[in-house]
Amino acid sequence: MKIGVFLVLFGQDGLEAALDRAVRFGLDTVEIGTGCYPGNKHCDPARLLASQKEQDGFLHAVKSRGLAISALSCHGNMLHPDPAVADQAHTVFEQTIKLASLLGVPCVNNFSGVPGGAPDDKTPNWITCPWPPDFSAALKWQWEEKLIPYWRRMASFLSDHGVVAGLEMHPGMSVYNPETMLRLRDACGKAIGANFDPSHLFWQGIDPIVAVRALGDAIFHVHAKDTMIYRTNCERNGVLDTKPYSDEVNRSWIFRAVGYGHGREFWNDFVSTLRMAGYNGTLSIEHEDSLMSSQEGLSKAVEFLKGVVIRENVQGAWWV
């Protein structure tokens, strides 16, 4: 298993300077943003698709430093009820898939997207309960008229290009837990799977270890990010929390660097369970810890994960 970083962390740097930082931290891989919410500071897919020379230079910059690309990422909302927003996200997604195919990158990370609750809605609608009945009807419409048709088309596009889509199970999106992940995969095919980020599962009350076992070979990529749950705030207000992430003391939970929300016992079990599920790829560190600088957060995460990762296959066990 490898340790990498979501390179958007070094968005203030150009590509080569950001890659140099990854090397100095002793990392194996980089996950690179191509647009939408991560931005495209380090990789503009339209520009690279237009030039073989640009593609060659991009790959050389990565490989010459002993690094590999774990995934290209373009987290957006292709199902947004505003056609301009949806079309822009879809265009970036398609361009990223084409680029990943040409560069030999097997996985493109994204969100599932979330539509409005009805044809005339202007804003997205994340539905979290079945009643009043309007909600159940809207949820049915979202999945049957928007989500499944879109992802069936994209599953075919992905397969044509030899690439898979790792969807981050993210609250606010239609796919936010293992049940919704598997529902979409069952409906649309095996080109659709998970970019597994345990931080979003912790605060929903989902055990990431159980989730790994449920998803199995549907896990295409993994983010290494932790969450701290503040029980006193949760017991008063619950886990649905719209306060700014900067209001740490009053929030029910905040994102943390690995090891600062859950200890080594969890992370040892998490990595081991990923291996049992057949995943031997990258743990891509996504730094969103508001209590640490990017330098400190990444340094601590790398040090912690180096004591956790399993790098070699176990062979020749005495019971075989």
CORDA-V135947 format. One record per backbone hydrogen bond with DSSP energy under -0.5 kcal/mol. CO is the residue of the C=O (numbers start at 0). NH is the residue of the N-H. Records with the same first field share a line. If there is no record, write none. Layout:
CO = NH + NH
This chain:
1 = 282
2 = 27 + 28
3 = 284
4 = 6 + 30
5 = 8
6 = 9
7 = 10
9 = 12
13 = 17
14 = 18
15 = 19
16 = 20
17 = 21
18 = 22
19 = 23
20 = 24
21 = 26
22 = 25
27 = 67
28 = 4
29 = 69 + 70
30 = 6
31 = 72
33 = 44
34 = 37
35 = 38
38 = 34
42 = 44
43 = 47
44 = 48
45 = 49
47 = 50
50 = 54
51 = 55
52 = 56
53 = 57
54 = 58
55 = 59
56 = 60
57 = 61
58 = 62
59 = 63
61 = 64 + 66
62 = 65
67 = 29 + 69
70 = 31
71 = 108
72 = 33 + 34
73 = 75
74 = 36
75 = 77
76 = 79
80 = 82
81 = 84 + 85
82 = 86
83 = 87
84 = 88
85 = 89
86 = 90
87 = 91
88 = 92
89 = 93
90 = 94
91 = 95
92 = 96
93 = 97
94 = 98
95 = 99
96 = 100
97 = 101
98 = 102
99 = 103 + 104
103 = 105
105 = 163
106 = 71
107 = 165
108 = 73
109 = 167
112 = 173
114 = 124
117 = 120
124 = 126
129 = 135
131 = 134 + 135
132 = 136
133 = 137
134 = 138
135 = 139
136 = 140
137 = 141
138 = 142
139 = 143
140 = 144 + 145
141 = 145 + 146
142 = 147
145 = 149
146 = 150
147 = 151
148 = 152
149 = 153
150 = 154
151 = 155
152 = 156
153 = 157
154 = 158
155 = 159
156 = 160
157 = 160 + 162
158 = 161
163 = 107 + 165
164 = 166 + 192
165 = 109
166 = 168 + 194
167 = 169
168 = 170
169 = 172
173 = 175
174 = 169
176 = 180
177 = 181
178 = 182
179 = 183
180 = 184
181 = 185
182 = 186
183 = 187
184 = 188
188 = 191
190 = 164 + 192
192 = 166
193 = 195 + 219 + 220
194 = 168 + 196
195 = 197 + 222
196 = 199 + 200
197 = 200 + 201
198 = 202
200 = 203 + 204 + 205
201 = 204
205 = 207
206 = 210
207 = 211
208 = 212
209 = 213
210 = 214
211 = 215
214 = 217
215 = 218
217 = 193 + 219
220 = 195
221 = 283
222 = 197 + 224
223 = 285
225 = 255
226 = 228
227 = 229 + 253
228 = 230
229 = 233
230 = 234
231 = 235
232 = 236
233 = 237
238 = 240
243 = 246
245 = 247
246 = 249 + 250
251 = 229
253 = 227
254 = 289
255 = 225
256 = 259
261 = 260
262 = 265 + 266
263 = 267
264 = 268
265 = 269
266 = 270
267 = 271
268 = 272
269 = 273
270 = 274
271 = 275
272 = 276
273 = 278
274 = 277
277 = 279
280 = 1
281 = 221 + 283
282 = 3 + 284
283 = 223
284 = 5 + 286
285 = 287
287 = 289
288 = 291
292 = 296
293 = 297
294 = 298
295 = 299
296 = 300
297 = 301
298 = 302
299 = 303
300 = 304
301 = 305
302 = 306
303 = 306
304 = 307 + 308
308 = 310
312 = 314
316 = 319
